[in-house]
Amino acid sequence: YAIRVIIARYYGPEGYGFVSTSLALFTLAYTISLLGFSSSLTRQISYYYTTEKTGRIKSLIFSAYGISSVLSATIGVLLFLSS
């Protein structure tokens, strides 16, 4: 929280508002881009591990990270273009 005080003092109310809004948009975009993969990956990996289908774990991880990466890049480009 100390960095917020420094930003507010250095940039003033307008700059602090801009930084806060930007941070909120990036946090929202990050949350959307994950699509709940962290919790679903934990469940699916443990399921495949207990049913001894370990060959599917690697493809599951690559698929989740691939989808998340493409979605993150798309949201990043959209945020950049809308700024």
Helices and strands as residue ranges (DSSP letters): H 2-34, H 37-50, H 55-82
